[in-house]
Amino acid sequence: MFAELEAEGLIVREPGTADRRQSVLRLTGAGRRALERDMAERDVWLAGALASLSETERGVLELAAAVMERVADAETSPAGE
């Protein structure tokens, strides 16, 4: 996948500074513009999708988002410990 992005001029590979066996990937100007376009298109899609929901449905999504944040922030230990 990275080879395709590189071939399209969206990213460049540079040797790592600490370990020359590693590569550091960097967005090119064209890559940054493509990313910004993609993000803008997704924002438009999401705004439209959310606008099609009822007030109740949007409220359910807000509650679900809060629950997901709590789950993500929860400190748990692996099962059996």
Secondary structure in CASP SS format (residue, H / E / C, confidence):
PFRMAT SS
TARGET T0000
AUTHOR 0000-0000-0000
METHOD secondary structure of the structure
MODEL  1
M C 1.00
F H 1.00
A H 1.00
E H 1.00
L H 1.00
E H 1.00
A H 1.00
E C 1.00
G C 1.00
L C 1.00
I E 1.00
V E 1.00
R E 1.00
E E 1.00
P E 1.00
G C 1.00
T C 1.00
A C 1.00
D C 1.00
R C 1.00
R C 1.00
Q C 1.00
S E 1.00
V E 1.00
L E 1.00
R E 1.00
L E 1.00
T C 1.00
G H 1.00
A H 1.00
G H 1.00
R H 1.00
R H 1.00
A H 1.00
L H 1.00
E H 1.00
R H 1.00
D H 1.00
M H 1.00
A H 1.00
E H 1.00
R H 1.00
D H 1.00
V H 1.00
W H 1.00
L H 1.00
A H 1.00
G H 1.00
A H 1.00
L H 1.00
A H 1.00
S C 1.00
L C 1.00
S C 1.00
E H 1.00
T H 1.00
E H 1.00
R H 1.00
G H 1.00
V H 1.00
L H 1.00
E H 1.00
L H 1.00
A H 1.00
A H 1.00
A H 1.00
V H 1.00
M H 1.00
E H 1.00
R H 1.00
V H 1.00
A H 1.00
D H 1.00
A C 1.00
E C 1.00
T C 1.00
S C 1.00
P C 1.00
A C 1.00
G C 1.00
E C 1.00
END
